[in-house]
Amino acid sequence: MISAIQSAATVYSYFLFNDTENQYFYKKNHEHVPGMMLIEAARQAVYDYVYSISGHVFKEVSISMTSLEVNFLGYTVSSYPVELLFSHKDHVRRYKPKTIEKKAWFYQRGKLTGTFCLVGGIIPMSIFSRLRNENYAKAHDFYPFNKDISLKVLSDSGKELCKKIVSLSLTGVTIEDDENDITNISSVILQDKYEFSIKQYEVKEANNNWHHLIFDDLSKSQLLTLNNMINTSFFQRPMFEALDI
């Protein structure tokens, strides 16, 4: 039946070239392809497959994984190509699904060496950041992974200075001011585009060149922006230090 053929899911074929010089996955010589490399190859295939045939548009949606099942049935080696056959788990084609169940089969030289099954939700990027909103404690200061990260400080007179960020919270930001040249601060600009008004600032007693700037009342949008910045670029250092990490 033509209708049955049209509803059958397309099977895509991908080939993995396993570069053993890739230091992201390799810290030593391996006699086989590590499972994490196969999982990463299948993860990339998920995105390509979904954007290619499901009707969803690249950069308009993301995939939020809810479960993952991987079975390794035999070793794969880097000396031969690895083929991934990829399709829907139930082999039924769907247009713009809200959830997905994708399956991959790993083959090398005609032999099945593993399977991969991912279940996840399709998340519109327009609401993605709201769904990733963490309930951070306002009393917690978060420190940047990149110690050289900076912001712009604006004064009432219109003067603009670039200062290093020491820490960030949902109530304010601490900056380093070695030159002691900031006065009458009106606002700060984070990531070169997000402006936050400052209602007061104070010098940290323990370190005279650290200035703590307290944000004015924040909107829900501004709180979400700060939340997302912390998610991606900052960590709660005291907790890591307590664990001696």
N, C-alpha and C positions, 0 to 999 in steps of 0.2 A: 504494500500500500504506500502511495506517495506521502500521505499524511504521516505515516509511521516513520518514513525516512526523514521527513522534515523535522520531526520532533526528536530525532536521535542526536545526541551531543557529538560535536566534532572532537576528534582525537588529534591533539597536536604532538609533534615530535620535537624535542630539544636535545642538543648534544652538549655535554660538559667536557671542556678541556681543563684538566686539573693541573694548575700551575703550582708545582711544589716549592717555588721560590716565593710564594705569597706568604709574607710573614704575619698576616692577620690570623691565619689558621695554623701556621706551622712554626714551631719553635725547635723542632728536631726532625730528623729524617724519618719518613714513614714508609712502610712496605705496602701500605694500602691507602685508599682514599678515606680519610676520617669521616665518621658519620655526620659531623657538624657541617662538613663541606657539602655532602649530599643534601642535607636539610636546607642549606642556604640556596643551593641550585634549584630545589623544588619550590622554595619560597619565591624566588625570582620568577619562576614559571607561573606561579599563582597569579601574580600581578599582570604579567604579559597576557595570560590566557583570559583573565577577566576583562581587561581593557580591550582585547582584540575581538571578542565574540559576544559579550554579554549585553552590549549596548551602553554600558557605563563608560564615561569619558575620563581619560587620564587627567589627574589633578582636580577633578570635581568630586571624587570619592576616594576613600581609603578602606582598607580591610582591617578589621579588628578581630584578631584570632581568639576563639573561645576554647578550642581543643585541638590537639595534634597527636596523631598516632603514627609511629614509624616502626617498620619491621625490617630488620637486616637479615637477609636469608643467606648471604654469602659475602665474601670480601670482593671489593672492586679495586682495581689497581690503576695507577696513573699511566701505565704503558699503552693502554687501549682507550678509545673513546667510551664514554658512558652515555647511553641514550635514555632520555626520560620521555615516556609516553604519558600524556596528561589529558584528563577529561573530568567531567562531572562524575561523582561517585556512583550515582544511579543511572548514568548515561542518558539523562533526559535534558534536553536543551530548554533554557528559560531566558526570558528577556528582562533585563534590569531586575534581577532578584534582590531581595533585601537580606537574604542569608545565602551562604554558599557552602557546599560540601564538595571539595575537589580531591581528586586522587591522582597520584603519580606512580608509575611503575618504572623501576630502574633496571636497565638491561645492559649487559656487557657481553659482547660476542655471542648474542642470541640467548644468553642465560639470564633469568630473572634473579637479581641480587638483592632486591628490596622493594618495599612499598611505602607510600607516604599518603596520609589522609588528613586534610585540614578542614575544620569547620569554623566559620567566622561570619561576622556581620558586615554588611556594606554600610559605611558611615559617610554621609555627605560632609565635605570639608567645611561647609558653612556652619555646622554645629559641632565639628570635631573637637575644637578647643574647649567648648563647654562640657563635653562629656569627659574630657581629661582633667577637669577641674579638681585639684586636690584640696582637702580641707586642712590647709596649713595653719599652725598655731601662730597668732599674731605676735606672741612673745619671742618666737624663734628668729634668730639671725641666720642667714644663709650666705655662705662664702663662695666666691666664683671659682670654677675649675680653672679658668684662665686668669691668672693673677694680674695680668696687664689690662683687663677689661676696664673701660672708662665710660664716662658720661659727660654731657655738657652742662655746665652750671651757668645760669643766667641771672644777672643782677637787675635791680630796679632801673639802673642807668642804661641798660641795654648791653652791658659788657658780657662777653661770652668766653668762658674758660673751659678747658678740658681737664678733668680730674679722674684719678684712678678710683675705682670702686673697691672698698674694703669689704662691705657686707650689704645685704639687701634683706628687707623684711616687708610684710604687708602694711607696715606703718611708717617706714622711712628707709633711708639709705645712709650708710656711713662712707665718707670719702676721705681720701688722703690729700692733704694740702701742705706740701713741703715748703712752698713759697709764702704761705700765709697771705694770699692776695685776694681772698674772696670776702666780700662784704655785701650786706643788703641783698641776700639771695632771694629771688622771687620764684624761681622754678628750676627744674632740671629736665633734661631730655635724655631718655634711655633709648638705646639702640637706634639713635639718630632720628627717631620719629615719634616717640611717645613722650609727651610733656606732662609733668606732674608739678602742681603748685606746692610751694613750701610755706608752711605757716610759722615754723620756728626752727632754729638750729642751735647746736651747742657743741662745745669742744669736749672731747672725751678726756677725762682727768688722767687716765692711765697713759695716754699718748696725745701730747699737745697738738700734733699735726693731723689728728683724726677729727673730722667734724661730722656730727650726727645730724642729718637733715630730716625733719619730721614732715610727712606729707600732710597737706590740707585734706579735708573730707573727700573721700574717693567715691567715684561712681561704681556701679557693678561692672561696667566695662573696664574701668581702670584696674579694679581688683583682679579681674580675669586676666588682664594683660600681665600684671605682676606675677600672678600664679603661673602663667605659662613660661615666663622668664625663669622663674625658680625651677620649674620642671626640667628645663633644657640646659641651664647654664650654671646652676648653683647647688650647693650641698650643705647639710646641717653639720658643720665641722665638729661641734662638741660631742655629738653622739658617736662619730667615728673615732675621736680621740679617746672617749671612754672605753671603746672596744679595742684600743691600741691598733687601729687600722691606719 
